[in-house]
Amino acid sequence: MILSEIATPAAGSGHRFDGERHWSASLALRFANREGTTRLVQARHQGPLRVQRPFYPEGSTEACHVYVLHPPGGLVSGDALTIRAHIERGAHALLTTPAANKLYKADSQGVAWNQDTELNVEDGGILEWLPQETIAFDGSKGTQRTHIALHGSARCLGWEIMALGRPASELPYVTGRIEQHFRLTLDGKPLWLERQPLDPVHPRFNGRWGQGGATVQATLWAVGLEDAGAAIDELREALPDNPRWAVTVRQGVLLLRYLGNSRNEAWALCEQAWHLLRPRWISRAAHTPRIWLT
């Protein structure tokens, strides 16, 4: 049985206002192993963040698949989204989203948005964080922070895919600023810390030593591979041979990077890498979430 603790704001107060414009929404999930099956034992939300019921497409004793829903479909000025997930010992959760996340143009006052993701995996837990891509509209301003805290033998595989502008509509990302912070720790010690400003007026945005004018970037990470060197060899052998991606391992973290101009190419690269890595990572074949196919 799923135990759901829901914090629901009063009518008309779906967002919080605190001096400056600040519309908040939060989601806190907790997964636990109950008699060999991963259960969603807690789901608290405030504002427009929800989850669908858990799915078990791989069998009741395998990963618990959960779709994180944000009905507005994107972030506007003043939005503040917080997503937290806690994976207990022996539990295995796969979290994804039903559609791309959109970062809309800032309002006339230039008010920023904020998005915070906090993922905590206990010793012996497994987390797959596989959201669909994020699309930043021209003029978008905000900060994304992702913190993954691992403990003991916890395993985590995930990705982040960012597309800047809407080239199909001839609307490139030429104004605005997005700042990304990524923190991955093991037992409180940092394994990977990264800060990246995406500012189209900064020289690094178009410089060959930086963004190089690319409009799409992606990072895939994996922690818990027993033989990362062999995994890298397999990726280099099987993935498309082009200069838009590279893979390495640092402090036990496998990192695959993409820098190019195609959302579809970045997504296909990450998905294929996940299919190749998962059998090595947890001895189970990848099972594509149905929502990706709709």
N, C-alpha and C positions, 0 to 999 in steps of 0.2 A: 504494500500500500504506500502511496506517496503522501507524505505529510507536508502540507503547504502552509507556510505562514505568510500571509499577505498583508502588507501595510498599504492601505488604500487611502489616499487623501480625501478630504471632504469635498462635497460637490463644489465645483468651480475653482478648486485649488489644485488642479493637476500639476501646476508648476509652482515653484517658490520664488518670491520676489524679495530681494534683500538689499535695497538701496539702489545699486546698479541693476540693470536688467539681468535676471538670472533665472532661467527656466531649467529646473533640474528633473532628471529621471534616473532611477537606479534599479539595479537588479542584483540580487545576491543568491547564489545557488550553492548547494552542498550535496555532494554525492558520497554514498557510503556502500560498502559491500555488506549485503544482507543474505546470508546463507548461499554465497556463491554468485549472487546476482547484484550488479550495481544498480542502486536505487537513487532517484532524486528525492532526498529526504527533507530538503528545505528549499523553498522558492519564495523569496520576498521581493516585492517590487513597489516602486513608487513612480507614478507618472507612466508615460507610454513606453514601457519596456515589459515584455512578457516572454514566456517560453511556451511552445507547443508541448503536448504530452510526450514523454520519452518514447523512443522507438528502439526495438531490438532486432534489426534486420540481419544481424550476424548470429542470432541465437540468444537465449535468455541469460547465458553465462558469459557472454562476450560484452563488447562495448555498449554503453548506453548512449544512444544518439539523441541530441537535443538541439532544436532550432531556436536561436535567439531572435525574437521579433521586435522590431522598432517600427510600429505602424506609420509614423510620419515619413519614414524612408530616408531621412537625412538630418543634418544639423544646420541650424540657422543661427544668426547672431543671438547671443545670450544663452544658448542651449548648453547644458552641462550634463553629460551622460557618464554614469559610473557602472561598470559591469564587474562583478566579483564572482569568482568560482573557487570552491574549495573541494579538493579531491582527497578523500580519506584513504587510509592504508588499504590496499587490495582492491580499490575501486578503479574503474576505467571509463572515462567519459570522452565522447567526441562531440565538440561544440562547433556549430556552423551557423550560417545565416541564409535566409531564403532569397536574398537579392543583394545587389551592390549597395553599399552605403554611400550617400551623397553629402558632400560638404558644400553648402550653397554660398553664394556671394554675400559678403558682409553688407549690412544695411548702411544707410547714409552717414551714420555716426561711427562706422568702423568697429562696432562691437564684436568681440571675438567669441568663439565657442570653445568648449573644452570636452575632451573625451578621455576618460581614465579606465584602464582595464587592469585588474589585479587578479592574478591566477596563482593559487597556492596548491601545491601537490605534496602530500605527505609521503614518507618513506614507503615504498612499495606501490604507490599509486601511479596511474597512467593518464595523461591528458593529451588529447589531440585538439588543437585550436586551429580551425580551418575556415575562417570567415571568407565570404566572397569579397571581391575587390572593393576598394574605396575610390570614388571619383570626386576630385576636387574641381569645383567650378571656378572660373576666373573671378578673382576678387575675394576668394574665401580666406578667412583669417581665423586661426585657432591653434590649439596645442593638443597633441595626442601623446598620452603617456601609457606605456605598457610595462608592467612589473610582473615577472614570473618568479615565484619563490619556490624552489625545489628543496626537498629534504631527503637525506640518505640516498636510497636507490631509486628515487622517483624518476620517471621518464616523461619527457615532453617532446612533442613534435608539432610544429605549427608554421604559419606563414602570415605575412602581411604584404598585400599588393596595393600599390597606389598609382592611380592614373591622374595626371594633371591636365586639366582642360578637357574640351570636347571637340577633338579634331574633326569628327564627322559633321559637326555643325559649324565648322570653321570658327570655333571659339577657343583659342589657346589660352593657357594660363599665363597671363602677362602682368597681372597685378595681384596683390595679396601676400600673405605670408603664413606658412604652416610650419610649426616646429614639432619635431618628433623626438621623443625620449624613449629609450628602450633599456630595461634593466633586467638581467637574468642572474639569479643568485642560487647557490647551493649551500645549504646550512648557513645562510647569512653572508657567505663570502661571494663577491662578484665573479661571475664567469664571463659576462659580456655586458659592457656598458656602452651606450651609443646615444649621441645627440646629433640631430640633423636639422638645420633650418632649410626650408624650401622657399626661397625668396627670388622671384624672377628678375629683380633688379641687381642682385648680387653677382659679382663676376664668376663665382663658382657655378652658378646656375647654367651658364652657357660655355664656360671654360672647359677645355678638353681635360683639364686636371680635376674637374668636378663632375657636375651633372652632364656636361657636354651637350646640352640642348635636348636630352632625352625626356620624353613625356611620361614614361611608365617605368616604375621600378618595383622590384619584389625581393623579399628576403624570406628564405625558408631555413628553419633551424631544427636540429634534432639533438636531444640529449639522451644518452642511454644506449648508444650503439656499442656493441662489444668490439667490433673491428671496423672503426671508421675509415681506415685506409682502404680496405677492400670495398667498402661502400662507395667511396669516392671513385675508385677505379671503375666500378660498375656504372655509376652515373656518367662518367666521362665516355664510357663505351656506348651507352644506350641512348643518351639524350642527344638532341640535334647538335651537329658540329657547327657552331657559329660563335663569334666573339662577344655576343650579347650576355653571356652568363659565365659564371665561374664558381668553383666550389673549393672549400678548404675546411680545415678543422683546427680549432684553437681551444685549449683547455678542456678538451672533451666535448666541445660543441661543434657539430657539423653545420656549416653555413653555406648555403647556396644563394648566390646573388644574380639578379637579372637587371639589366639597364638597357632599355630600348624604347620602342614607340608603339607597341602593340599589346593591348590588354589581353587579347585572346592568346597571343604567344606566351605571355607571362603566366597566365592561368594554366595553359596546357603544360608548360614546363614544370610548374609546381605540382600539378596533379600527377604527372607522369613520375616525377621524382618520389612523390609519396607512395605511389604504387610499387616502385622499385625498393624503397627503403623499408616499408612496413614489415615485410617478411624477415628482414635482417634485424629489425628493431624490436619486434615483439613476437616473432614467429607466427604471424597471421597475415593472410592476404588482405589487401585493402578492399574495403566494401564501399563503393561510391554512394554517398547519400542521395536518396531519390530526389530531393529538392533541387539538386544541381541539374537534373535532367528535364525539369519542367520549364 
